[in-house]
């Protein structure tokens, strides 16, 4: 055990988390007492050669089989602001934008970064106000296997009782981007009892994991962000369950993209053509038993492709394949409960990928377009969605641009506000058969283009527009780990397996 800070009158050997991490060996535990920790490994250590890949952080963990745990979720704070004021200061003068990098501009900062290290767990703490710059930055907690590499560089990880937020917004260029984040990492992995808010990309993200993501996300609560969850090119076994997504611009978006987080596509098919024990199909990407409501918020930070998330939408499945959405509640999302839509990507393909080679179709003016294919929407309950009242604002909608692709399927949903195209459950009850024609849902395509900003709005269309970014405080009484001493070696802060 390596103890950081002072708990119940017993001083640990270390005063910073990074000093304990530096002293730790494989298998060690770093236990952190309540306090406001202004960690600066990214500022005081040698400049990282991996700044373009996000290989730097206030706390930097590059050792496998390490376990970092706070004694209290709310009061153990890894703080990106300058010391000298209260925790997670919202004052502009207290923000720390990181080292000055190329072009004389700040690199930005990351909070806790696990860099290409296997079997690292992080539990029971809060991270705040690590802001973006010109490097890969602005991320609060990041298991990073080598962003942009197209390879898996990190295996087996977990996090629980984690909070990530930002209290400060200056511009989109410096805003915090991701809350709880993994990329180029494979499981088995688990995130349990997490909360994140106020991010200009997504509060939670899993991406670039080569269809071997193998993560279960349970009891997450994601709010006040451009996207509550985002997952680019992430597939294989991903289970998101028992979670809440609310008050975002778009509650969730999983997508295929050729210009970032390679390789494309996003594909939820089970590895090695296996059958899921949950769906009893070949789909291992499962979104179930979640509450997706009131995602109508235009006044969130929003940048890049995340800013195109359609406001008023509970969930958007953009060019994804073999994904299953079942047994959820979608309520009070003003535009749509859920959309299955194409993802158009006009960016430069990364790592030599080609549009045709990744299952896309090159279309003039749109770039490489990926339709949603073989996705299932079953046994969901929809309540009071589509109340903005524009044409084709309904419970669920589908747009496909090309024909002769495996169709999506819809069954046993409760959807009083209808579908677009109409009667999707009757027309497409079974996943997999090849479609005979494209289907843009009548007015649905025009309305989605309007809401996302990709197209001109028709006369009379009305969707919420931003009036100014609003940063929201953390909720009161987020649950802390019931017993932070459970399962760890004996130490001066724990007696009989419980805190002293």
N, C-alpha and C positions, 0 to 999 in steps of 0.2 A: 504493500500500500504506500502510495505517495500522497501526502496530505497537503492541501493548498489552503492557506488562510487559517482562521481560528474558529473553532466550533465548540460551544458550551464551555468556554474558558480554556480549551486545550489547543495550543498553537501547533499548527503543522510546520513541517520543515520548509515549505516553499510558500512564497508570497505571490507568485504568478503561475498561471496554468502552464505557460510555455516552459518555464524552468523545470516543472515536474515532468512534462512530456519529454524534454531533452534528457532527463536523468533516467527515464523509464526504459525497461527492457520488455521484450515480448512476454505477454502474459500478465503484465502489471496492471494495476488499477490506479487511476488518478481520481481522488475524491476531493471535491471542492466545497468549502464552506460558503455560506451566504456572503455576498459582497458584490461590489460593482468593479469588474475587472476590465481595465482598459488595456487589452493585450495588443502588443505591437511587434510581433515577430516579423511581419512584413515590412516594418519601418526600420527596425534596428539590425536585422540580420543582413547578410549579403544579398544583393539584388538577385532575384530568381531568373534563371534562364527560361522559365516556363510561364512568364507573365501573360503571354498570348493564349495559353491554355488554362489559365486559372490556377497554376501551381504555386499559390502563395496565399497566406492568410494571417490574421491576427494571432490565431492559434493554428499551427502548422503541424500536422501529424503525418509522418512518412514512415512510421514503424508499424508493422503488422501485429495483430493480436494485442491491441491496447484497448483499455476500457476507461472512458471518461464519464464521470457521474457527479452531478451536483447533489447537495444535501437538501435542496428545496428548489422546485421548478421556478417559482416566482422571484426568489431573492438571490439566486446565483445567476448573475447577469454578465455576459460577455458583451462589452459595450464598445461600439465603434467610434464614439465621440471622444473629444478631448477631455481629459480629466479636469476636475475643478468645479463641476456643477452636479446637479442631480443626475441619476441614472437615465440614460436614453434621452438626453436633452433635445428639445425641438428647436433650440436657438440656432440661427444660421452661423453665428460666430463660434459655436462649439463643435461644428462638424469637421471631420478629418477626412480629406480626400486622397490620402496616400502619398506615396513618393512621386516626385516629378519624373516623368518618363520621356519617351520619344516625343519630339515636337514641343517640349517644354510644358506639357500638360500633365495633370495628375493621372497616375495609373488607376486610381480607385482602390477599393479595399474589399477583401473577403473576410468573413468572420472566422468560423472554424472550417478548415479545409483538411480533408483526409486525402492525401495525394498518393495514389497507386499503392495503397496499403490494404491488405486483406484482414478480415475478421476484426474490424474496429467498431465498437459500440459507443454511442453518445446518448446520455440519458439525463433527464430531470434538470433542465436549465433553460435560460432565455438568452437569445442573441438579438441584438438590435443595432440599427443605424450603420451598417457597413454599406457604403455608397459606391456607385459606379464611376468609372473613369474610362480612359482609353484602352486599358487592358481588359482581360476577361474578369470582371469584378462586379461588385454590387450584390453578392450572394451571402446569405447569413450562415448556413450550414451546408457543406458541399462534400459529398463522397465523389471524388473526381478520379476516374481511371485514365485520364488523358484526353481532355476535350478536343474534339476535332481530329483525333487520330484514326478513327474508323476501326479501332480494336478495343478489346476488353482488357483493362489494366488494373481492375480491382474486383475482388470476389468476396462474397459473404459479408454482410454489414447489417447493422440494426440501429434504430433510434426510438426512444420512447419518452413521453412526457416532455416534449420539446415545444418551445414557443419561439417564433421568429417574427420580427416586425421592424418597421421604421416609423419614427415619429416626425421625420423631416422630409419636405419636398421643396427643392429649389427649382430644378429644371428636369426634363426627362433624361437629359444626358448624364446627370449625376444621381438620378433616383435609384433606390434599391430595386434590384431586378427579380431575384428569386429568394424564397424563404427557405424551404427544405428541399434539397436538390441532390439528384444523383445523375451522373452521366458516365458512359463507357464503363459501367459496372454491372456485374451479374450477381445473382443470389446464390443460395437462398438468402433473402433479405426481408426485413420487416420494419415498418414504421407504425408505431402504436401510440394513440393518445397525443396527437399533435395539433398545434394551432398556428396559423400564419395569416398576416394581413398587411395591406398597404404596399403591394408590389406592382411594378409597372409591366412585368411580364406575367409571372404566375406565382401564386403563394406556395405551390408545391409542383415539382417537376421530376419526371423520370424519362430519360431519353437516351438515344444512341447506344442501345444495349443489344443490338444484333439478334433480336428475337429470343434472347436468353435472359431476359430481365429477372424473372423469378422473384417477384416481390409481392408481399401482402401488405396492404395499407388498411389499417383498421382504426376506427374512431378518430378520424381526422376532422378538423373544423377549419375551413378556409374561407376568408372574407375579404372584402374591400380591395380587390385586386382586379387587374385587367382580366385575368383568368384565374379561377380558383385552383384548377389543376391543368397542367399542360404535359403532353408526352409526345415528342417528336420522334418518329421512327422507333418507337418502343413497342415490344410485343412479346410473343410467347406467353409465358405465365405471368400475368399481372392480375391481382385481385384487389379491388377497392370496395370496401364494405363498411356498413354501419357508420357512415360518415355524413357530414353536413357541408353543403356548399351554398352560401347565401350572400347577398348584397355585393356580388361582384358584377362586372360588366357582362361577362359570360361565365357561367358556373364552371364548366370544364371544357377542354378541347384537346382531343388527341388527334394527331395529324401526320400525314406523309409529306415529306419535304426533301427535295433533292439538293438544295443549296445550303443545308446546315445539318449538324448532328447526324452524320452518315453512319450506316448506310440506309437508304430508303428500300422498301416502304415500311409504314407502320402496319404490322401484321400480327394479329392475335392468335394465329394458328398454333396449336400445340407442337412442341419440338418432336421431331422424329415421327410425325404423323400420329401422335398418341391421341387418346380420348380423354377429355377432361372429366375428372370425378365430380365436378360441380355441374357442368352443362350437359354431360354425356354426349357431347359432340366434339368436333375437332377444334373448337374455340376454347382457348385457355385464358383469353383476356376477358375478365368478368367484372362488371360494375353492378353490385347488388346490395339491396337493403340500405339504400342511402336516401337522404332527404335533400332535395335540390329545389330551393325556393327563393323567390324575390331577387333574382339576379337581373336587376333593372338599373344598375348604378352607372351613369356616365361619368361621374365625378371622381374617378379613380385615376391613379397614375397609369399611363398606357403608352407603350412605345413599340416600335418595330411591328412585326407581324401580329403580335398580341393585340395591338390597338385596333386590328380589324375584326376582332371577335364581335359578333353581333349583339349589341346591347339588348337586354330583355330576353336572353336565351339561357335556359337551364343547362344545356349541354350541346356541344357541337362535335360531331364525329366527322372529321375533314379528311377525306381520302383514305380512311382507315379500312382495314380488311379483317374479317373473321373475328370481330369483336361482339360480345354479348352484353346487352343491357337488360337486366331483369329484376323484377320485384323491388322497384324503387318508387318513390313518390316525387312527382314533379308538380310544384304548386306556385302560383302567383308569379310566373315568368311572363312578362307582358307581350313578348313577341312570339316565342315558341318554347314549348317544353323541351324538345330535343330536335335537332336537325341532323340528317345524314346528307352531307354535301360534298362536292368535289373540293380539292385543294389546288388552286392554280399557283405555280411557282415559276416566276420569270427570272429568278436569280441564277448565278453561275453554278453549275453542278460541282459538288465537292468531290475530291479524291477520284476524279476520272469517271464518275458514274455517268450513265446515259439515261435519257428519259425512257426510251423503249426498253432498255435493259432492266429498269426498275419498275416496269409495269405502268408507266405513264403514257399519255398521248400528247404529242406536241401540237398546240393549236395557236394560230396566229392571234396576237394580241393578249394571250393569256399565259403563254409559256408552256411548261410541262404540267399537264392536268391529270390528277389522280381522282378517279371516282371512288365513292364508298362501295365496297364489294363484300358480299356474304356476311353482312352484319345483321344481328338479330335483336329485335326489340320485343320482349315478351313479358307478360304478367306485370306490367307497370300501371300505376294509378296516376292519372293526370287530373288536376283540379285548378280551375280558374287560370288557365294559360291563354295567351293570345289576346288578352283584353285591350292591347293597344288599338285593336279594331281595324288594322290595315288589311287589305285583301291577302288571304292565305296566312294570316296570323292564326295559328292553330296549335293543337297539342303536339303533333309531330309532323315533320315534313321531310321529303326526300327529293334531291336533285341528282340526276345522272346525265352526263354530257355525251357519253358514247354508248353504243349498243354492243351486244355480244359479250357481255361481262356477267359474272355470277351475281344473281340478284340478291338483294337484302330481303329479310323476312320479318313479318309482323304478326303477332298472335296474342290473344287473350289479354289485351290491354283495356283499361277503362279510360276512355277518352271522349268525354262529352263535348269538347270543342273541336273535334274532328281532326282529319289529316289532310295533307296536301302532297300529292294528288289525293283526291277523295277515295275512300274505300281501300286504303292500302292493305288492310288485313285480308280483304277478299281477293284483291289482285295478286298479292305476294305473300302467301301463307308459308312458303317453304324457301329456305335459303339454298342457293347454289345453282338452280337452272339458269342458263344463259338468257339474257334479255334479248328481245327482238328489236328494240328501238330505244333511243334516248327518251328521257321523261323529265322535263324541267318543272313539272307541277303547276302548269298554267302561270298565274301571276307570281308564284313563289320565287322564281329566279329573280325577277325584277325587284321584288321586295327584299330579298337577301342581299342583292348587290347594293341596294339603297342603304340598308342598315349597316353593312360592313364598310361602306365608303368606296367600294369598287366600281360603283355605277351611279348614274344620275337617278335621283328619286322621282318617281312619277308624281303627277299633280295630286295633292291631297295626302300624300304619305306623311306620317308623323311618327318619329322615334325620338326618345330623349337625347338631347345634345348636351355636351359638357358646359357647365357654367363656372368651373374652377375646381381644382383638385382639393379634396377634403381628406385629411389624414385622421384616422379614428384611434382612440385609445384602446388598450387591451381590455377584454372583458374582465370582470371581477371573478375571483375564486376559480380560476382554471385549476383542475385537479393536479396536485403534486403526487409524486410517487409515494404510495402508502408507507413503504419501508425502504428507504434508500440504502440500508445496511444489508438487505436481503441478498444472499448469494455471493457475498464478497468476503475476503479474508479478514480475520480478526485485526482490530486496529483501535487506537485510543478514542475514536469517536463513536464506536459501536460496542455495545456490551450485550452479550446473549443474543446476537444477531439483530439488535435494534439500536436506534440512536440513543446515546446516553442522555 
